[in-house]
Amino acid sequence: MQKVRIFRARGWRVLFLLLTVLLADVIFYMSSEPATESSERSTTIVAEILPIVHPAFETLPPEEQKAVLSSADHILRKTAHFCVYGVLGVLLLLYSLCFAAKLPVHLLRALLAAAVYAASDEIHQAFVPGRGPAVTDVLLDSAGALCGILIVCLIVRAVCQRKKQPLQ
């Protein structure tokens, strides 16, 4: 199997590394917020969106509104986990593609780095008031990273096939 290196200029390596570190810092910052602050922000966002996507929301009884709001908040939080780690997976793979390695090495390197960061982030949350670690979040974050990595992989494969360059 042939080694793959997509980005040769040093500027790409620096850019992808800086973006990766910046996103990791944002994730760390968001995870450092106490549960009450984090919950308040997401609930506020959901409360603004719900009347738009669920026009009858405001006509529901208060208990039902509370249940819908809680469910929507949970979905928003889990979707945010998945998407943010999807972007992290993309950045980690792009950074890896700045170096020569076989494609499976690039994929595993990026996925492993994202999964380790997800696990360390959950451990970090054990020290934040009102928060705690969850293995399910590590799995969800890793799945998001894998999804982002696979999307980039498909794009790279398509570009290489279009340029008639083999990619294995």
LOMI-209789 format. One line per 5 residues: number of its first residue (from 0); their letters; for each residue y, z, x of C-alpha. Coordinates in nm, 3 decimals. Example, Ala and Ser with C-alpha at 12.3 -4.5 7.8 and 13.67 -1.06 7.14 Angstrom:
BEGIN
0> as> -0.450,0.780,1.230; -0.106,0.714,1.367
END
This chain:
BEGIN
0> mqkvr> 0.000,0.000,0.000; 0.340,-0.097,0.128; 0.622,0.146,0.195; 0.927,0.123,-0.029; 1.288,0.185,0.064
5> ifrar> 1.543,0.061,-0.186; 1.869,0.206,-0.055; 1.934,0.147,0.313; 2.302,0.235,0.352; 2.374,0.596,0.447
10> gwrvl> 2.643,0.614,0.178; 2.379,0.593,-0.098; 2.184,0.880,0.056; 2.495,1.097,0.070; 2.598,1.003,-0.285
15> flllt> 2.257,1.078,-0.437; 2.229,1.405,-0.246; 2.577,1.519,-0.356; 2.510,1.428,-0.719; 2.175,1.611,-0.707
20> vllad> 2.332,1.925,-0.560; 2.617,1.908,-0.812; 2.374,1.885,-1.105; 2.161,2.168,-0.962; 2.479,2.379,-0.941
25> vifym> 2.566,2.301,-1.304; 2.214,2.398,-1.411; 2.238,2.722,-1.212; 2.580,2.800,-1.362; 2.460,2.739,-1.718
30> ssepa> 2.152,2.955,-1.655; 2.373,3.234,-1.521; 2.552,3.278,-1.853; 2.437,3.574,-2.059; 2.237,3.478,-2.367
35> tesse> 2.520,3.569,-2.605; 2.767,3.326,-2.440; 2.515,3.045,-2.415; 2.401,3.093,-2.773; 2.758,3.103,-2.900
40> rstti> 2.839,2.769,-2.731; 2.531,2.588,-2.859; 2.568,2.731,-3.210; 2.931,2.616,-3.218; 2.825,2.263,-3.119
45> vaeil> 2.548,2.256,-3.378; 2.781,2.392,-3.650; 3.017,2.099,-3.583; 2.740,1.837,-3.585; 2.529,1.959,-3.878
50> pivhp> 2.773,1.871,-4.159; 2.789,1.516,-4.019; 2.414,1.454,-3.988; 2.318,1.670,-4.289; 2.587,1.603,-4.554
55> afetl> 2.438,1.855,-4.798; 2.438,2.134,-4.537; 2.748,2.307,-4.674; 2.604,2.314,-5.025; 2.292,2.502,-4.913
60> ppeeq> 2.258,2.875,-4.983; 2.372,3.095,-4.688; 2.017,3.196,-4.591; 1.907,2.833,-4.583; 2.215,2.735,-4.383
65> kavls> 2.130,3.005,-4.131; 1.769,2.881,-4.102; 1.878,2.516,-4.060; 2.141,2.620,-3.805; 1.884,2.819,-3.609
70> sadhi> 1.633,2.533,-3.606; 1.897,2.278,-3.508; 2.021,2.510,-3.231; 1.668,2.540,-3.093; 1.624,2.162,-3.101
75> lrkta> 1.960,2.111,-2.927; 1.873,2.358,-2.650; 1.530,2.205,-2.584; 1.669,1.851,-2.594; 1.939,1.953,-2.346
80> hfcvy> 1.672,2.099,-2.113; 1.470,1.778,-2.130; 1.768,1.546,-2.077; 1.933,1.741,-1.795; 1.608,1.756,-1.603
85> gvlgv> 1.554,1.387,-1.680; 1.879,1.317,-1.496; 1.773,1.551,-1.215; 1.446,1.358,-1.183; 1.639,1.030,-1.167
90> lllly> 1.868,1.161,-0.893; 1.580,1.307,-0.692; 1.390,0.978,-0.708; 1.697,0.775,-0.612; 1.752,1.006,-0.316
95> slcfa> 1.388,0.971,-0.215; 1.416,0.592,-0.234; 1.669,0.611,0.049; 1.374,0.676,0.283; 1.067,0.466,0.355
100> aklpv> 0.754,0.595,0.182; 0.479,0.470,-0.042; 0.573,0.464,-0.410; 0.337,0.747,-0.515; 0.494,0.966,-0.244
105> hllra> 0.841,0.898,-0.387; 0.723,0.983,-0.738; 0.542,1.301,-0.640; 0.823,1.415,-0.412; 1.083,1.384,-0.689
110> llaaa> 0.859,1.541,-0.956; 0.757,1.831,-0.733; 1.119,1.903,-0.637; 1.226,1.901,-1.004; 0.934,2.124,-1.110
115> vyaas> 1.002,2.373,-0.830; 1.369,2.384,-0.923; 1.278,2.433,-1.291; 1.048,2.723,-1.199; 1.310,2.882,-0.974
120> deihq> 1.569,2.846,-1.251; 1.342,3.029,-1.494; 1.286,3.308,-1.241; 1.664,3.327,-1.195; 1.703,3.375,-1.573
125> afvpg> 1.495,3.692,-1.552; 1.799,3.855,-1.391; 2.050,3.734,-1.652; 2.131,3.968,-1.946; 1.951,3.866,-2.263
130> rgpav> 1.753,3.590,-2.096; 1.404,3.566,-1.963; 1.174,3.318,-1.795; 0.955,3.089,-2.003; 0.669,2.879,-1.873
135> tdvll> 0.723,2.642,-2.165; 1.074,2.568,-2.037; 0.935,2.484,-1.693; 0.690,2.244,-1.858; 0.963,2.092,-2.076
140> dsaga> 1.197,2.054,-1.778; 0.921,1.896,-1.570; 0.839,1.656,-1.854; 1.205,1.556,-1.871; 1.211,1.497,-1.496
145> lcgil> 0.890,1.291,-1.519; 1.042,1.080,-1.796; 1.354,1.010,-1.590; 1.144,0.931,-1.284; 0.925,0.688,-1.478
150> ivcli> 1.227,0.511,-1.626; 1.372,0.454,-1.278; 1.030,0.344,-1.154; 1.007,0.082,-1.430; 1.357,-0.043,-1.354
155> vravc> 1.284,-0.066,-0.980; 0.958,-0.250,-1.049; 1.136,-0.497,-1.280; 1.410,-0.562,-1.023; 1.156,-0.615,-0.745
160> qrkkq> 0.952,-0.853,-0.961; 1.265,-1.046,-1.048; 1.346,-1.080,-0.679; 0.981,-1.172,-0.614; 0.936,-0.870,-0.388
165> plq> 0.602,-0.694,-0.421; 0.616,-0.328,-0.519; 0.295,-0.129,-0.510
END
